[in-house]
Amino acid sequence: MKLRDFGLLFALMALWGLNFSVIKLGVNSVHPLVLTALRFSFAVFPLIFFIKKPDVPWRYLIAYGLSFGVGVWGLTTLSIGAGVSAGMASLLLDMSVVSSLLVGWLCLNETITRNKLLGAGLALLGLILIMSAEGGSVTGKGLVLVLMASMFWSINGLIVKRANTKAIFAFNIWGMLFAPLPLLLLAVTFEGAQVITELPNQFTQWTLFSVLFQAYPTTLLGYWFWNKMIMKYSVSTVAPMTLLVPVFGILGGYWFYDESIETSQVIATGLILLGLFVGQMAMPKLSFLKKLRGDSCKKSTMS
């Protein structure tokens, strides 16, 4: 990888990591679901009027909008509003390494290698340590929400695979079109119409900064450059850079909100990051899983 591209990717990982602190900034004044709806509204309009719809069925765009907008970022923002620290939210969202393993194996016929299984095991150990540790950086409700978000991240990848489009930027824009309205409807359903009617009184300059930061540099610029690097280099070269996201997420929470970093959190973070790193290594495939899946298919066919 060229040094310039490496530097830009490093900066992008810092941007994505610090974005969790920016989300927390907006959640302090506006309901999390409303904040997320504003994020995707600004990201979509008016740009969508200048971007041609990608040549994919509408069902993929709708599914992507619900998965990415509501499932991933709606739930992640809710988890931060429910008491998960910005640093822990960025780390726990990476637990998608486990759910992605299952989704790829069951739905895409992807093979499971020893390194992926070992990496998932290390990540799960880190998660168990976080769940058992005492402290205010993770709440029970927030933990469930962000883990659900990590599952949707895996589903989101499946949707993109199924759509099979090269117009990734257009697909992202048109898919996000279907995120704001469901987010607002969910907010009104659970909290009442006041989450909308009281918005003008709650909206501050910091709320606006949070929304614009999430919409433009994080979402539009960030995902455009990321997809460009994916096209330029191999996935195995670019993907490990995402290990830096929770590092900057934790540092951002410490710098901006004085979020404590406990010893147990450091160990858990190390386990999860090690698991993510090990999952990227090239190791032999686990043939017994392939046989197990084949036997299951034979039994279901015979029955």
Secondary structure, 3 states (H helix, E strand, C coil): CCHHHHHHHHHHHHHHHHHHHHHHHHHCCCCHHHHHHHHHHHHHCCHHHHCCCCCCCHHHHHHHHHHHHHHHHHHHHHHHHCCCCHHHHHHHHHHHHHHHHHHHHHHCCCCCEHHHHHHHHHHHHHHHHHHHCCCCCCCHHHHHHHHHHHHHHHHHHHHHHHHCCCCHHHHHHHHHCCCHHHHHHHHHHHHCCHHHHCHHHHCCHHHHHHHHHHHHHHHHHHHHHHHHHHHHCCHHHHHHHHHHHHHHHHHHHHHHHCCCCCHHHHHHHHHHHHHHHHCCCCCCECHHHHHHHHHHHHHHHHC
